[in-house]
């Protein structure tokens, strides 16, 4: 079936967009445009944009030939994961209580006091963070 000038212009627009997005080099863009304007049938147009995704609302509409992967069910937390969650929750509660006390004391004194809650949050948070990272590394290598 013969292609019209409107069909060629649609393909040219897709090629321009692909070049602007960095999907085509300038040389490949020029080569495809030359082939586009010398093409006479739809069969000659289709290969020019076969490897370029169709853009809808500036996002690529990717057609998959394979079915979408099924969601993997969430793994149950192990006892160690639950223990770390409990420790982080306790840490957050303690830090929150200390922050509230610091804010109330600063309001009562009508000036910002020395930020002493950092000494509660910092060292214990660093230790918990190190333990969490070490556990994650150990699980990945085990």
N, C-alpha and C positions, 0 to 999 in steps of 0.2 A: 504494500500500500504506500502511495506516495505521501511524503511529508510536506506540510505547508510552511509558509514563512513564520506563522504563529508558533508552530511546533518547534521550529529551529530557534526562535527567540526564547521559548521556555527553557530549552536545553542550554542555550547560551547564558541565561540567567543563572542556572544551576552551576555552570562551569565558573562563572564570575564569582559566585558565592564561595565555591570550593577553593578557588584561588585566593580569595580574600581571607579565608580561614586557615590558609597554609596547607591545604590538602593537595594542591597542585603547584609545581614549580612554574616559573614564567614560561619556560620552554615547553613543558607539557601542556600548559594552558593554551599557548599559541598553536601547537600542533593539533590539539583537539578542536580549537575554533576553526582552523583551516579545514579539517576533515568535516566539521559540522556544516559549514557553508557550501561544501561541495557534495554533501550527502543529498540523496533524492528520495530515499525510502525510510520508513520507520526502522527497518532492519539495520540500516547504517547509523541511525541515531542512538539506538539503545546501547551499543558497546561503549559509546563515548562517556556515558554516565553510570555504567553498570557498577563501578567500584566506589561511587560517591553516594553517601546516604541522602535520602530524601529529607529535606528540612521542612518541618511544620512548626510555625511559631518560633523560629530560630533555635529549635532543638531537633537533633536528628531523630528521625523515625526509623529505627533499626529493625529490620525484619529478620527474625531468627528462624532458622530451619529446624533447630532442635527445640524440644519443649523447654519451658522455663523450669529451672531447678526447684524442687520442692523445698519448703522451709525445713530446716533441720530442727527437730524438737530440742528444747533447751535441756541441757544436761542437769542432772540433779546436783546440788551442791554437796561437796564432801564435808566431812566433819571439820577439816582444817579451814575450809572456806567459810563455814559458819562461824568458827571461832574468830577468824580475822574480821568478819563483819561485826561481830559482837564487840571486839576490841576497838574497831574504828568508831562504832556507835558510842561506846563509853568515852572515848577520846573527844568526840565532837560534843557530847553533853558537858564534859568537864570544861572544855574550852569555852563553850557558850555561857556556863555559869560564871566563869572567871571574867569574861567580857562584860556581862551584865553588872557584876560587882564593880568592875573598874569604871564603867559608865556612870553608875549611881554615885560612886565615890567622887568622880570628877564633877558631876552635877552638884553634889552637896558642897564641895569645896569651891565651886564656881570657877574652876580652872582645870585644864587638862593635866592630870597626874602622869607620872612616869608610867609608861606602858609595860607594866610588869606581867600581864597575861602572856606575853611572848615567851617568858621563861617556863610557862606551863605548856603552851602549845608547841613551841619549837622543838625542844629536845625529844619529848615523847612522840611527837608527830614524825620527827626524823627517824626515830627507832622503828616505829610502826611502818613507815614508808620503806625503810631498808628491808625489814622482814617481808613485807608484801612483794617487793621486787625480787628478793632472793627466792621466795616460794614460787613465784611465776617462772623464774629462770630454771629452777629445779624441775618444775612440771614440764617445761618445754623440752628439756634435755633428757627426761626420764622416759 
